[in-house]
Amino acid sequence: MTVPTGRRERKKAATRQKIADTALRLFLERGYDAVGIRDVAAEADVAVTTLFSHFASKEALVFELDEDFEQRLTRAVTDRAPTEPLIPALRQEIRAMVRHCTADGGAPVYRMIDESRALREYEVLMRLRHADALAAAMAAGPGLTPTPTARRAIARFVIDAYALARDAADPDAAVDEIFELIEAAWEAARPS
């Protein structure tokens, strides 16, 4: 996440983080469905309107790093040198994200997501949005030529790689296995 530079931006970022931390703690303690927006706002000592100025929905509180995730993936495409291969850059970013979420005791959070229909549905829509953003970055990225359909398919594979590897017994091995398949698909999609 980008570190805010000005005092006001730092204060807004701190408030956002306080709300997100409070929500996650309450959800894990009481259960996602048992906690309302007003509960989170009261516990975080902010107004409900303040909460909604930082998060669009209750589900967004659980996926508070959603925007950062999307930006990291699109930057992996757009910030690389034109001669740097795409798929290894994406593999590296997905591996880093998977390591982060599996190293920090993420299991209770992902169990909570699996147990909540609203969170599962939100995650599916979030993944589709990330895949669309990644496909758009691939279209604008240096040295990339596959068709729009191929870019969209590869982008969805990459986004799903994160969830599949995150849930695997050996996440690093899963990232490698999945990205071998993605690399083969990318090579097949490239014009001869």
C-alpha positions as CSV (number, residue, x, y, z in Angstrom):
1,M,0.0,0.0,0.0
2,T,1.3,3.5,-0.8
3,V,2.4,5.5,2.2
4,P,0.5,8.8,2.4
5,T,2.7,11.8,2.6
6,G,0.7,14.7,4.0
7,R,-0.7,14.9,7.5
8,R,-4.3,14.7,6.4
9,E,-3.6,11.7,4.1
10,R,-1.8,9.9,7.0
11,K,-4.8,10.6,9.3
12,K,-7.3,9.2,6.7
13,A,-5.1,6.1,6.2
14,A,-4.9,5.6,10.0
15,T,-8.7,5.9,10.3
16,R,-9.2,3.5,7.4
17,Q,-6.8,1.0,9.0
18,K,-8.4,1.3,12.4
19,I,-11.8,0.6,10.9
20,A,-10.5,-2.4,9.0
21,D,-8.7,-3.9,12.0
22,T,-11.7,-3.4,14.2
23,A,-14.1,-5.0,11.7
24,L,-11.8,-8.0,11.2
25,R,-11.4,-8.5,15.0
26,L,-15.2,-8.3,15.5
27,F,-15.9,-10.6,12.6
28,L,-13.5,-13.2,13.8
29,E,-14.7,-12.9,17.5
30,R,-18.5,-12.9,16.8
31,G,-18.9,-14.2,13.3
32,Y,-19.3,-12.2,10.1
33,D,-23.1,-12.4,10.0
34,A,-23.5,-11.5,13.7
35,V,-21.7,-8.1,13.3
36,G,-23.4,-5.1,11.7
37,I,-21.9,-1.9,10.2
38,R,-23.1,0.1,13.3
39,D,-21.2,-2.4,15.6
40,V,-18.0,-1.8,13.6
41,A,-18.4,2.0,13.6
42,A,-19.2,2.1,17.3
43,E,-16.2,-0.1,18.2
44,A,-13.9,1.9,16.0
45,D,-15.3,5.1,17.4
46,V,-16.3,6.6,14.1
47,A,-19.6,7.6,12.5
48,V,-21.3,5.2,10.1
49,T,-20.8,7.8,7.4
50,T,-17.1,7.9,8.1
51,L,-17.0,4.1,7.8
52,F,-18.8,4.3,4.4
53,S,-16.4,7.1,3.2
54,H,-13.6,4.5,3.5
55,F,-15.5,1.2,2.6
56,A,-18.3,0.8,0.1
57,S,-19.9,-2.2,1.9
58,K,-19.6,-4.5,4.8
59,E,-17.9,-7.1,2.6
60,A,-15.3,-4.5,1.6
61,L,-14.2,-4.4,5.2
62,V,-13.0,-8.0,4.9
63,F,-11.2,-7.4,1.6
64,E,-9.6,-4.1,2.7
65,L,-6.4,-4.8,0.6
66,D,-8.5,-5.4,-2.5
67,E,-7.3,-2.2,-4.3
68,D,-3.7,-2.8,-3.3
69,F,-3.9,-6.3,-4.7
70,E,-5.2,-5.1,-8.1
71,Q,-2.6,-2.3,-8.3
72,R,0.3,-4.7,-7.5
73,L,-0.8,-7.0,-10.3
74,T,-1.3,-4.3,-12.9
75,R,2.0,-2.7,-12.0
76,A,3.7,-6.1,-12.4
77,V,2.6,-5.8,-16.1
78,T,3.0,-2.1,-16.8
79,D,6.2,-1.3,-14.8
80,R,8.3,-4.1,-16.2
81,A,10.8,-3.5,-19.0
82,P,9.6,-4.3,-22.5
83,T,12.2,-7.2,-22.7
84,E,11.1,-8.7,-19.3
85,P,8.8,-11.6,-19.8
86,L,5.2,-11.2,-18.6
87,I,4.4,-14.5,-16.9
88,P,7.5,-14.6,-14.6
89,A,6.7,-11.1,-13.5
90,L,3.2,-12.1,-12.6
91,R,4.4,-15.4,-11.0
92,Q,6.7,-13.4,-8.7
93,E,3.9,-11.0,-7.7
94,I,1.4,-13.8,-7.0
95,R,4.0,-15.7,-5.0
96,A,4.7,-12.7,-2.8
97,M,1.0,-12.1,-2.2
98,V,0.4,-15.8,-1.4
99,R,3.3,-15.8,1.0
100,H,2.0,-12.7,2.7
101,C,-1.5,-14.0,3.2
102,T,-0.4,-17.5,4.3
103,A,2.3,-16.3,6.7
104,D,0.1,-13.9,8.7
105,G,-2.4,-16.3,10.1
106,G,-4.8,-15.8,7.3
107,A,-6.5,-19.2,7.8
108,P,-9.2,-17.9,10.1
109,V,-10.0,-15.1,7.7
110,Y,-10.3,-17.5,4.7
111,R,-12.4,-19.9,6.8
112,M,-14.7,-17.0,7.6
113,I,-15.0,-16.2,3.9
114,D,-15.7,-19.8,3.0
115,E,-18.5,-19.9,5.6
116,S,-20.2,-16.7,4.4
117,R,-22.2,-16.7,1.2
118,A,-22.1,-12.9,1.0
119,L,-18.3,-12.9,1.3
120,R,-17.9,-15.7,-1.3
121,E,-20.1,-13.8,-3.8
122,Y,-18.1,-10.6,-3.1
123,E,-14.8,-12.4,-3.7
124,V,-16.0,-13.8,-7.0
125,L,-17.0,-10.4,-8.2
126,M,-13.8,-8.9,-6.9
127,R,-11.7,-11.6,-8.8
128,L,-13.6,-10.8,-12.0
129,R,-12.8,-7.1,-11.5
130,H,-9.2,-7.8,-10.9
131,A,-9.0,-10.0,-14.0
132,D,-10.5,-7.2,-16.1
133,A,-8.0,-4.7,-14.7
134,L,-5.2,-7.1,-15.4
135,A,-6.3,-7.8,-18.9
136,A,-6.5,-4.1,-19.6
137,A,-3.0,-3.7,-18.2
138,M,-1.8,-6.5,-20.5
139,A,-3.4,-4.7,-23.4
140,A,-1.4,-1.5,-22.6
141,G,1.7,-3.3,-21.4
142,P,5.0,-3.3,-23.3
143,G,5.5,-5.9,-25.9
144,L,2.3,-7.9,-25.5
145,T,0.3,-9.0,-28.5
146,P,-2.2,-11.8,-27.8
147,T,-5.8,-11.3,-28.6
148,P,-8.2,-9.7,-26.2
149,T,-9.8,-13.0,-25.5
150,A,-6.4,-14.6,-24.7
151,R,-5.5,-11.7,-22.4
152,R,-8.7,-12.0,-20.5
153,A,-8.3,-15.8,-20.2
154,I,-4.7,-15.5,-18.9
155,A,-5.7,-12.7,-16.5
156,R,-8.4,-14.9,-15.0
157,F,-6.0,-17.8,-14.7
158,V,-3.5,-15.5,-12.9
159,I,-6.2,-14.3,-10.5
160,D,-7.4,-17.8,-9.8
161,A,-3.8,-18.9,-9.2
162,Y,-3.7,-16.7,-6.1
163,A,-6.8,-18.4,-4.5
164,L,-5.7,-21.9,-5.5
165,A,-2.2,-21.5,-4.2
166,R,-3.4,-19.8,-1.0
167,D,-5.5,-22.8,-0.2
168,A,-2.9,-25.5,-1.2
169,A,-0.9,-27.5,1.4
170,D,2.3,-26.3,-0.3
171,P,1.5,-22.8,-1.6
172,D,5.0,-22.3,-3.3
173,A,4.8,-25.6,-5.2
174,A,1.2,-24.7,-6.2
175,V,2.3,-21.4,-7.6
176,D,5.0,-23.1,-9.6
177,E,2.6,-25.8,-10.9
178,I,-0.1,-23.3,-11.8
179,F,2.2,-20.9,-13.5
180,E,3.7,-23.7,-15.7
181,L,0.2,-24.1,-17.1
182,I,-0.3,-20.4,-17.4
183,E,3.1,-20.0,-19.2
184,A,2.1,-22.8,-21.7
185,A,-1.3,-21.2,-22.3
186,W,0.4,-17.7,-22.8
187,E,2.9,-19.2,-25.3
188,A,0.1,-21.0,-27.2
189,A,-1.8,-17.7,-27.4
190,R,1.0,-15.6,-28.8
191,P,1.0,-15.1,-32.5
192,S,3.6,-17.1,-34.4
